[in-house]
Amino acid sequence: MDAKTYPVTRTDAEWRALLTPEQYQVMRQHGTERPGSCALLYEKRPGTFTCIGCDQPLFESTLKFESGTGWPSFNDPLPGSVEVTEDRSYGMVRTEVHCANCGSHLGHVFPDGPPPTGLRYCINGVALEFEPAV
């Protein structure tokens, strides 16, 4: 993981105990879930998507859209909730998105989203928890 120290830190053993094997592979080893495999792709209720690793609120459901990619997509995160870094894996340059609170890998952001931001935060559903609005 990153050398940066985050507000929420855990040992590798604590992460493995907290997360499922798929969540661990995505969030701690920068993996990707199979497209179309997460139920949160279809979530349409009002509410907030949070980081499953630390409960940090990340995205409001009002900013979720159907991108046709097979992953939940948003056009803007909550202020200060995510950070980005350059990802040069797999022979390409992408912008990785990770939780600003625990450093967990969430997905990537691309410049092909809808207005008003023109961004598409393509996020692994296994990294998210959905909290319906009350």
C-alpha positions as CSV (number, residue, x, y, z in Angstrom):
1,M,0.0,0.0,0.0
2,D,0.9,3.6,-0.1
3,A,3.6,5.0,2.2
4,K,1.2,7.7,3.5
5,T,-0.3,7.3,6.9
6,Y,-4.1,7.5,6.9
7,P,-6.4,8.4,9.8
8,V,-7.7,4.8,9.8
9,T,-4.9,2.3,9.8
10,R,-4.9,-1.5,10.3
11,T,-2.4,-4.3,10.2
12,D,-2.6,-6.7,7.3
13,A,-4.1,-9.3,9.6
14,E,-6.8,-6.9,10.7
15,W,-7.7,-6.0,7.1
16,R,-7.9,-9.7,6.2
17,A,-10.2,-10.3,9.2
18,L,-12.4,-7.4,8.3
19,L,-12.7,-7.9,4.5
20,T,-13.8,-10.8,2.4
21,P,-11.1,-12.3,0.2
22,E,-12.6,-10.4,-2.8
23,Q,-12.8,-7.1,-0.9
24,Y,-9.2,-7.6,0.3
25,Q,-7.9,-8.3,-3.2
26,V,-9.7,-5.1,-4.6
27,M,-9.1,-2.7,-1.7
28,R,-5.7,-3.7,-0.4
29,Q,-4.1,-5.2,-3.5
30,H,-5.5,-2.7,-6.1
31,G,-7.6,-5.4,-7.8
32,T,-10.9,-5.1,-9.8
33,E,-14.1,-7.0,-9.4
34,R,-15.7,-8.7,-12.3
35,P,-18.0,-6.2,-14.2
36,G,-21.7,-6.6,-13.4
37,S,-21.1,-8.7,-10.4
38,C,-22.1,-6.3,-7.6
39,A,-25.7,-5.7,-6.5
40,L,-24.8,-2.0,-5.8
41,L,-24.5,-1.5,-9.5
42,Y,-28.4,-1.5,-9.5
43,E,-28.9,0.5,-6.3
44,K,-31.2,3.5,-7.1
45,R,-32.6,4.5,-3.7
46,P,-31.6,7.9,-2.1
47,G,-28.7,7.5,0.3
48,T,-24.9,7.5,0.6
49,F,-22.2,5.0,-0.5
50,T,-19.5,4.6,2.1
51,C,-16.1,2.8,2.2
52,I,-16.6,-0.7,3.5
53,G,-13.1,-0.5,5.1
54,C,-13.7,2.5,7.4
55,D,-17.3,3.8,6.9
56,Q,-16.1,7.0,5.3
57,P,-19.0,8.6,3.3
58,L,-17.8,8.7,-0.3
59,F,-20.6,9.3,-2.8
60,E,-24.2,10.5,-2.7
61,S,-26.7,8.4,-4.7
62,T,-27.9,11.5,-6.5
63,L,-24.5,11.6,-8.3
64,K,-24.6,7.9,-9.4
65,F,-25.3,7.2,-13.1
66,E,-25.5,4.2,-15.4
67,S,-22.3,4.2,-17.4
68,G,-22.7,0.8,-19.1
69,T,-19.3,-0.3,-17.8
70,G,-20.5,-2.9,-15.3
71,W,-19.3,-0.9,-12.2
72,P,-21.1,1.7,-10.1
73,S,-20.3,5.1,-11.6
74,F,-20.5,8.6,-10.0
75,N,-19.7,12.0,-11.4
76,D,-18.4,13.6,-8.2
77,P,-17.3,12.3,-4.7
78,L,-18.2,14.0,-1.4
79,P,-15.7,16.8,-0.7
80,G,-12.5,15.4,0.8
81,S,-13.6,11.8,0.8
82,V,-11.3,10.4,-1.9
83,E,-7.8,11.0,-3.1
84,V,-6.3,10.2,-6.5
85,T,-2.9,8.9,-7.6
86,E,-1.3,8.1,-10.9
87,D,-1.7,4.4,-11.8
88,R,0.8,3.0,-14.4
89,S,-0.1,-0.6,-14.1
90,Y,-1.0,-2.8,-17.1
91,G,0.9,-0.7,-19.5
92,M,-1.4,2.3,-19.3
93,V,-1.8,5.6,-17.4
94,R,-4.9,5.9,-15.3
95,T,-6.0,7.9,-12.3
96,E,-6.6,5.6,-9.2
97,V,-9.2,6.6,-6.7
98,H,-8.7,5.6,-3.0
99,C,-10.4,6.4,0.3
100,A,-8.9,9.5,1.9
101,N,-9.6,8.0,5.3
102,C,-8.1,4.5,5.1
103,G,-6.2,4.5,1.8
104,S,-8.2,1.6,0.3
105,H,-8.3,1.3,-3.5
106,L,-11.8,2.1,-4.8
107,G,-11.4,2.2,-8.5
108,H,-10.4,4.8,-11.2
109,V,-11.7,8.1,-12.5
110,F,-12.0,8.9,-16.2
111,P,-12.7,12.1,-18.1
112,D,-15.7,10.7,-20.0
113,G,-18.5,11.3,-17.6
114,P,-21.7,13.3,-17.9
115,P,-22.0,17.0,-17.1
116,P,-21.5,18.9,-15.0
117,T,-18.1,17.5,-14.0
118,G,-17.4,15.4,-17.1
119,L,-15.9,12.8,-14.8
120,R,-16.7,9.1,-14.3
121,Y,-15.6,7.7,-11.0
122,C,-15.7,4.0,-11.8
123,I,-15.9,2.3,-8.4
124,N,-15.7,-1.3,-7.4
125,G,-19.0,-2.2,-5.7
126,V,-17.3,-4.6,-3.2
127,A,-15.5,-1.6,-1.8
128,L,-18.8,0.1,-1.0
129,E,-21.6,-0.1,1.5
130,F,-24.9,1.6,0.9
131,E,-26.7,3.5,3.6
132,P,-30.3,4.4,2.6
133,A,-31.5,7.9,3.5
134,V,-33.8,8.0,6.5
